[in-house]
Amino acid sequence: MLFNTFVHIPGIGETTERRLWQAGITSWDDFRPPYPEFLSAQKIRFINDHLERSRAQAGQQAPLDFLRQLPAAQRWRIFPHYRDSVAYLDIETTGLHFTEHCITTVSVYDGARVFTYVQGENLADFAKDIGQYNLLVTYNGKAFDIPMLERHFGFKMTQAHIDLRPLLQNLGFVGGLKGCERQMGLDRGNLAGVDGYCAVLLWREYCRTKARPVLETLLAYNVEDAVNLESLLVQAYNLKLTGTPFAESHRLPMPDLPEKLFFPDMELIARMRSY
């Protein structure tokens, strides 16, 4: 969808972009003579200049440049182009207050492999590892995950970022991450009903007991949050294509799920949920 996009060009809105598509200009390479009559000579020169810079940016794999130019509601368009360098990211914490609470675990999924980081074990490795990705995908990460990580590690995460919360809200899906998953047909199985508060209790239990099954249960939940972001984004992308000339040609298949690395202790979950 990136190479079919014109709304990143200043002065080109969705209405003009749709007129370009209807005129047969459905990609950057299609923007050549004869140009549509509704464009002035000055506008044609401006678009050509901008597209030349856009091609250079795409060749350099610089998603942040495109993200800054795209309207916020259209940033989903960069996803397939940078899918080979994406980190689906989710964190767990001891609470929601930025200054009083801390990060307990972080899960990163790159579409093939799962990586986990645990406070007191390997959390510091996250700072180095996250730098290899060009695109971050979160749910409510703009307001929570990213600021928490930046505060903890003391550096800015400058990658391009797609936050699924406003994207899914725009499509009519509300109710938090778990609510959106249910509405979009994702089944958490044994982890259904486990929430962020339960994750806090699991961490407290792990700190008290150092029992590995407790940590594995927490990581199973955290990893599920990260892995499901890919399926949600693929569905959102396909829904956003509806009504464009690319609804079928650009449609993405649902992703395969990775092999599970952690398995929850169901008796422990039942006990945590009874608190």
Secondary structure, DSSP 8 states (H G I E B T S, - for coil): -GGG--TTSTT--HHHHHHHHHTT--SGGG--SS--TTS-HHHHHHHHHHHHHHHHHHHTT-HHHHHHHS-GGGGGGGTGGGGGGEEEEEEEES-S-TTT--EEEEEEE-SS-EEEEETTTTTTHHHHHGGG-SEEEESSTTTTHHHHHHHHHTS---SEEEEHHHHHHHTT--SHHHHHHHHTT---GGGTT--HHHHHHHHHHHHHH--HHHHHHHHHHHHHHHHHHHHHHHHHHHHHHTTSTTTTTT---------------HHHHHHHHT-
